């Protein structure tokens, strides 16, 4: 019987934590971004930012060094 009681307490605690996380997300939004740890994470962060922001005038695609270009190198008229 103690195993069932322990499982019920653990389930209740997990539910409380998940509800608290849901309320925190509603309050603060999901705008906080964790730092990228892998190349795929960095790509997903860039893709999310690209989809959220307004349509850009210029999009750069190319080799892996393209991301190092700053706005100073791009002349728009």
N, C-alpha and C positions, 0 to 999 in steps of 0.2 A: 504494500500500500504506500510505503514511503517513496517508491520509485514513481508512482503515478502523481503523488503530490509534488515531487521535485519537477517532473515534466510539466505539470500545470503552472508552477511558478516560473519556470524557464520560458514557457510559451507566453505567459503574461508579460514578463519583462521584455521579451523580443517584440511583442506587439506594441508595448509602450514606446520603445525606442523607435520603431518604424513610424508610429504616429507622430512622435516628436520630430523626426526627420522630415515627414511630410509637411508639418506645420512650418518648420524652418525654411523649407523650399518655397512654400507659398509666401512667406514673409519676406525673405531675402532674394528670392528668384534663383534661377540656376545660372546666373552670370559669372559665378566664381569658377575659375579654370585652374585645374591642377597643372603643374609643370609637366611637359612632355618627357617621358623617359625612354621612349623608343622612336624610331623614325615614323612608324605608323601612327603613334600618338600625335606627333607633330603635324602629320598630314591631315589627320582628322580635325585637329584644332584649326588649321588653316582653312579647311573645307567648311567647317561650321561658321567661321567668321565670314567667309566669302558668301555663304548663303544668307546670313543674317543681315549683312550690310547692304546698302543700296547698290544698284548696278554700277560697276566701275566703268570708267572711260577706256582704261587700258588693262589688259590682262597679259601677264608674262608667263610663258610656258617655255620649257627647255631643259637644259641640263641642271644638275643639282647645284650648280654655282649661282643660278639665277636668283635664288632667295637672298643672296648677299648684296644685290644691287639696291642702292638707296634711291630715294626720290630725286636726289641731286643729279643722278645720271640720266634721268628721264625728262625730256623736254616736251611739254605739251603746249599746243597752240590753240 
